Every structure is written in structure tokens, then in C-alpha cells.
Amino acid sequence: MSNFSLGLSLFGAMLTLMILRVPISVAMFLPGAVGYWLLAGDAALLNHLKGATYARFSNYDLSVIPLFILMGQFATQGGLSRSLFKFASSLLGHLRGGVAMAAIVACALFGAVCGSSVATAATLAQVALPEMRRLNYSGRLSTATLAVGGTLGILIPPSVPLVVYAILTETNIAKLFMAAFIPGIIAAIGYCIVIAITVTLRPALAPAQPRVPNAERLRAFLEIWPIAAVFVIVFGGIYGGFFTPTEGAAVGAAGTFGAALLRRELSLRAIGRSFLGTAVTSGMIFLVFLGADMLNGALALSQMPKQLADWVTHIGWSPLAIVAIVIAMYIVMGFFMDELATIILTIPVIFPAIMGLDLWGLEYTEKAIWFGILMLMVVEIGLVHPPVGLNIFVINSLARDVPMMETFKGVIPFLVSDFLRVILLFVFPIVSLYLVRLIF
């Protein structure tokens, strides 16, 4: 068996273990260890294992991940999602489908302090679902809206998957965050347009509500100003050069903690749950890092990534056609892998090949930023795309009275919006690069 064939076999073994429901980190680590042993011997494998953990976790940039996760945990446990939804609902609730649109806006705002898709979907669902039920909103529309709204948790900075991509590709985190703003806003607007079209065609899905008085809107805004201030301080400080993204994450976690305390909803037990949730999530991410490092180390020995990059460079196909195939691959992988595992596993293999292509005449840094945002847009589709859709499972666990098939049907119009946005970003890189060029 050639080294290239061995590399493909390792991928096959990993997918087989995932199908057997072996944890993702283990499903990557075991084939990687076996492949490393076959290619380099037991002494080299033991030597790699001895230093692999330290080599990965001594990276200072990794500290930004638990800090942003802690920021999101404080926001979740402190009840900030309720205030964000109340504020968005006061602005849009009087429109037909306005409460659903408010849920999308609240997801975008909460994503700005959370950075996790599943956490955003689960947290806002607990607030918005009861309200939509009270107003006689369709179960299909309600659950589909919250499932796709949750994906904004990784599109609106700070985004944990985007941080992981930045670390793996050595791309500037601040530039990636800035590049994600316009696509994230377009995503939220696109979802609101889908809701507007849906309720126009079928008004019974979302009855209109009376307009909220301006005084109530003002009270709703006053409830969210602390978290708005945290957002401005964190990202203003990062882009103003006052502190690094890692320091900004620490400031954000401390600021969100303070904002939650001001609301008097953050008990000692909630603080404990915040730290425990951060530890569990961070541990899961770091274990995936270790598993991917083991597999990628074996693949590097097999020379598969280099051969793949050389093949892609000399295949003679259009560079855009190759990127389109990569996008299709990411969509398929999203059927059975979460976004973090997909990014950590594939970027060391795919990224060098993509960077070797001439894409729209972009220089290396801009190409890395554009591809990172494009990839992020694609992997979030897997969170709501049939047949798996992790966000849909999360929402339906909270809305057991709505059949899962109904939620999948409700998601289809939103997927049309997703694919149109991916095409827009694919054809016009300036959508993600405009603010980067403007500020940096």
C-alpha cells in the first residue's frame, strides 16, 4: 500500500469510527496513532506522544478560546438573552412575523457575546419559544427560525470556530472578526426577509401584534446597555490597538460578568455553572485538537497533504471550480460532523492547496481571510441541513410538540437564503474584505 493510499485509509477509518458513534476526538486519534506507527515506528510514535500535548497547549493564542466561552457562559447564565429578545421584540414585534424576526436579531446580538451556535440556539429558544407559542405562531416557523438563528452565534464575532481557524492558519484574529461582520449582518437580514416572505404567503403562520409604546422600547434598551457597552469596549479596544484579541476576550469575560451582576440574576450556583460549562466545552475542543494533531501528523508523514496540494495545483481545472468542490465537500461533512471538528481536521490538509490557487487575484493574507469566512458560512449550513442538523435536534429537544420533520421543512426556505449568501461571498470577495481593507 502506498503512503497516499494509507492516508485515505486513515480517513476511512475515522469516518467508520464516527458512524459507530465513537467520540470525534478518539475517532481521529486512534487512526492517527496507528498510521503514525505504521509510517514511523513505535519509537517515533512514543516520542511524538511525549511532546504533542505540550506543543499544542503551550500556544498562548489558545487561551482566547476558554475566555470567549466564559464570556458566553456569563451571558447565558445571567439572563442577558431575555433582555436582548425583549428589546428586539419591542422594535419588530408589531410586524407580521415580527417576533420571529426579533428572535433572529436577538440571536445575532447574543452571538456577539457568545460565539457558539448551539448555545445561542438553546438559550434563545428557552426565551422565545414560550412567547411565540403564546402568540399562536406556527410550530414549524418558530422552531426553524430559532434553529437557523442559532447559526448566527458563529457568524457574528466573536466566533470560536473562527478563532480556531485563525490559530491553525496563523491568520490575524482581529482581521477575521472584522471580515465576518458584513456577511453575518447579511445572514441576519436574509433570514428576516425569508420570514417576511413566508408570512406574506401564509399569514396564519404568524399573527400580527400591536405596536409597543416608545416608553417600553426605551425601558427595553436600558436593560441591554451594559452588554452593548461590553461589546463596544471589547471590539473598540481590539481594533483601536488598546489590547490584543486574547486580552479583549479577558476584558469581555470580566465585562459580561459585571453586566450579569448588575442584573442581579447571576447567583453563586450560576457562576459555578458558568465555569463548569467553560471547562467542559474547552476540554472537548482541546481533545479534538489533540485527536486532529495525531491524525494530521500521520497524514503529514504519508505526504498526502503535499501530494494533494500538488495535484490540485496541476490538475488544470479552474481555481474557482476547485473551491466550489471544496465547498460541496464541507456541506457533506456537515451532515455528520460538528463545525469545530470539521475545521480542525480539514484545514491542515485543505488550506495549503487553496492558498496555492490564483483566486480573484487576491494576495495571500486576503485569500486566507476570504476563504476562512467562506468556509465558516458553509459549515454553519451543516448545523441545520437535513439529515442531521445539530441545531434542529437542540431546538426539538425543547419543543417536543413539534415533529422534527416539520422543523426540517421550515428550515428549507432559510437554506435557500444560506446558499444565495454563499454564492454572493464566493463571487464577490469584497463582501468580506471591505471592512478589512477600510480599517487595516
N, C-alpha and C positions, 0 to 999 in steps of 0.2 A: 504494500500500500504506500502510495506517495504521501509526502507531507501534506500536500494540498487536500488530498482525499481524507487524510486523518483529521485535518481541520474541519472539513464538512461533517465528518462523523461525530466530532465533538458537539457541533451544533445540533445534530440529530439526537444525540444522547440527552442533551439539555432539554430539548423540546419534549422528548419522551418522558423524562422525569417530571416536567411541569404538567403534562397530561395526567400523570399518576398522582398529581396534587402534592408533590414534594415541594417544600418551601423554595422560593425562587433563588435565594442565596445559596442553598445547598445544591439545587439543580444546576447552578453554574459552577460551584466549587468542585464537586465530585468529578465531572468530566474533565475539568481543567487540570485537576491533580493527576488523574490517570494519564491524560495527554502529555503533561509535563514529564511524568515519569517515563513514558514510552520514548519521548524525544531526547531527554537529557540524562536519565538515570536517577536512581534513588538518592544519591548524594547531592546532586544538584537540586532535586525537589526539596529535600530537607533544608538545605541552605536557603532556598527561596522562602520556605515557610517561616524560617527563623527570623527573617528581616522584613517580610511582606507587611505585617501589621503595623510595625513602627514606620516603615517607609510611607505607608498610606496615611496614617493618622497623625504623623508629625507635621503634616501640612497645615500651616496656620489658617489658610483660607477656608478650611473645612469648618472652623468654628462659627462661621456665618450661618450654617445650616441649623444647628440647635437654637441659636439666638433668634432667628426668624420664626422657627417653630414655636418657641416660647412666647414670642410676641403674639402669634395667632392663638395660642392656648389662653393667654390672659384675656384676649378679646372675646374668645368663646365663653370662658367661664365667668367673665364679668358682665355678661348680658348686653354687650355692645351691639350684637346683631339685632336685637329687638328695637333699639333706638334707630339704627340705620334703616330698618324696614319701615318703621313708623314715619320717619322723615320722608323717605321716597314715596310712601303711600299717600302722605299729605299733599305731595306735589302732583301725583299722577292718578290717584285713586278715583277721581271723578270721571275719567275717560272710560270708554267701554274696553274692558281688558286691562284697565289701568293698574289694578292691584297685581296682576301678573307682571306687568311692566315694572312696577315698583319692586317686585321680587328680583327681577333681573338687575335693576340699578343697585339694590341692596347687596346682591351677590358681588357686583363689581366693586362697591365700596368696601365690603367686608374682605374681599380678595386683596385689597390694598394693604391690609394689616395681617392677613392670614397666610397666603402663599400656598395653600393646599386646596385642591379641588374637592376631595371627599369631605374634608372638614367644612368647607364653605357650603356644600350641598346639604350635609347633615344638620348643620347649625341653623341655616336659614329655613330649612324645611320645618323644624320644630316651631319656628315663629310664624311662618307664612301659611303653612297648610291649614291650621285651625281657622285663620282669618278667611282664607279662600273657601273653606267649607261653609263658614257662617254666611258668606255672601252668595252661596249657591253656584260657585264656579265649577265647571266640569272637572271631574277627577282626572281625565286624560290630559287636559290642558294644564292643570295645576302641577301634576307630578312631572310632566315633560318639561315644563318651564323651569322647575327647580333643579331637575337633573342637568339640563344644559346650562342653567345659570351657575351651577357649581363649577363648571369648567372655567369660568372667569377667575376662579381662585388661583389658577396657574398662568393665566394670560395677563392679568393686571399685576405689575410689580408690587411688592417683592414676590418672586416666584421661586420656590425651592428647586423645581426641575431646571429652571434657567440658571440658578446658581451652580447646580451640578454640571451643567453643560459648560459653563464658564470655567470651572475648575479643570474639567477634563481636556478642554481645548486651549486653555491658557488665554482666554478672551477676557477683556475688561468687563467686569460685572456691571459697573455703572453704565457703560455704553449699551450693554444688552438690556438693562432695565429701561433705559430711555427709548431704545428701539421697540420695546414691547408696548409702549403706551398707546400709540395710534392704532395698531392692529387690535389691541384689547378694547379700545373705545368703539372701533368699528364693529367688533363682535357683539358688544352690548347693544349698539344701535340696530344691528341686523336682527338680533333676537326680538327686540321691541317691534320692529317692522313686521316680523313673522307673526307676532301676537296680534298686531293691528289688522293684518290681512285675514288671519284666521277668524277673529271675532266679527269682522265685517261680513265675511261669507256665512258665518254661523253665529248670529248674535246670542242665541240661547246659551252658548258656552260660557259667557261672562257678562252678567247683567251690569248695566251702568250704575254708578253710585253717586250720591250727592257730593257737591264740592265742599271741601274742608275750609272753614273760615281762616283768614290770614293770621289771626291771633294764634290759632292752633298750629299753623305751619311754623310760626316763629318759635313756639314752645318746643316743637319737634326739632328745630335746628339747634336750639340752645342745648338740647340733650346730647347732640353729637359733636359739638365744637371741640371738646377735649381730644377726641380721636382725630378730628380734622387737623388740629394743631400738631399732633404727633406726626401725622403724615407729612405735613409741610416741613416740620423740623428735620425729619429723617432724610427726606429726599432733597430738601433745600440744602441741608448740610453736606450731603454726598456730592451734589452737583456744584455746590458753591466752593468745594475744596476744603471744608472745615474738618471733615473726617472721612475715613475710608468706608467702603460698604460694610466691613466687619464691625467697625466702630458704630456705624449707623444702625446696624442690627441691634447692637447692645443698647444704644440710645432709644431705639424703637421699643425694645422689650421693657426697658425701665419706664418709658413714657406711657405705654399701654397699661402697664401695671398701675401707674399713678392715675390714669384716666378711669380704670376699673374701680380703684379705691374711691374716687370721687363719687361714683355712682352708688357706693355702699352695697354692692352686690357680690363683692369678692370676699367670701368667708375664708377662714383658715383651711377648711376642708377643700374649698375650690382652689386655693393656692397650691395645696398638696396635689390635687388632680392635675393642675397645670404642669407642675414639674414632672410628675409621673408620666403624663401624656407626652411631654417633650422627650423624656428619656426613652420611652418605648418606641416612638417614631424615629428618633435619631438612631437608636440601636438597630432598628430594621434597615434604615438607609445605609448605615455603615457596614452592616453584614452583607448587604447587596454589593457594596463597594468591594469587600473582600472576595466575595464569590466571583464577581466580574474580573477583578485583578488576576485571580487564579486562572480563569478561562482565557483572558486576554494574553496572559503570559505564555500559555501553551500555544495559542494561535500565533503569537509573535515568533516562537521557536519554529513553528511549522512554515513560516514565511507566507502564510495565507493572506494577511492584510496587504503585504507588499505586492504579491502576485496579483491580487485583486485590483489594487490601485494601478499597476502597470497594464493590466488587461483593460480596465476602464479607459485609461488614457489612450490606448492604441486600438480600441475596438472600432473606431471610425464612426460611431453614432454621434448624433448631435448632443452636445453637453446638456441641453435642456431636456432632451428625451431621457438621458440617464438620470437626471434629478427627478423627473416625473416617475420613473420606475422606482427610485428610492422612496418617493412619497407613497406610492402604492404599497410598497413593502411595509412601511411604517403603519399604514392603515390596517393591513392584515395582521401585523404583530400586535396591534392594539386590541384585537379580538380576544387575546388570551394572556397578555402581559400588561402590567401597570406601566405608567409613563416613566417612572424613575428607573425601573429595571430595563426598559427598552433603551433609554438614553445611555445608561451606564454600560450596557452590553455592546451596543452597536457603534457608538461614536468612535471608539478607538479603531474600529475597522473601516467605517464608512467615511469618517471625516477626512483622512488623508486623500482618499480617492476624489472626494468632492472638491477639495482645495486644489487638486491638480487640473481641474477643468477651467476653461475660459467661460465665465458666466457673466453676461451683460457687461463685460469689460471691467468688472469690479476688482479692486486690489484686495490683497489677502485679508486684511482686517475686516473690511466691509463685507467681503464674501462670507467670512465666518459669522459675522453678526446676522446677515440676511438669512443664511442657512439655519442658524440657531432659532430665529423667530419662526421661520417657515416650518421647521421640524416641530417646534412647540405647538403651533397651530394644528399640525397633523396628529400628534399623539393625543391631544385633548379630544379629538373626534372618537378615538377608541374608547373613551370613558362613557360615551352614550350610544355608541353604534352597536346594533344587534350583531351577533347573538349574545354577547356578554354584557358590556356596558356597566362598569363598576358603579358609576353614579346612579344608574337606574336601580340596581339592587339595593343601594343605600336608601334611596327615596322610597322604594316599595316596602322596605322593612318598616318604614314609619307610616306608610299609607297602605295597610294590608287590605283595605276595602276596594282598592283599585287594582284590577288584574294587570299583571306585568305586561301582557300583550297590548293592553290599552296604552300604557306609557310608551312602549316602543312605537306604536302607531302615532302617538302625539309628538314623538321626537323627530319623525321623518321630515316635516317642513323645516325644522331647525337645522337638520343636516344639510338641506339644500343651501341654507344661508352659510353654513360652515364651508361647504365645497366652493361656493362662489367667493368667499373671503380668501381661501387658499389660492384659488386661481388669480385673484387680484394681487395678492402678495407675490405670487410666483412670477407674474408677468411684469409687475411694476415694483421692483425692489425699493424704490424711493419711498414707498408707503412705510417701510420700517426704518429706512436710513435717513429720512428727512430731519428728524429732531437730532439725531446723532451728528449729522453734518452741521446743523444750525448751531448747536451748543459746543461741540468739541472741535 
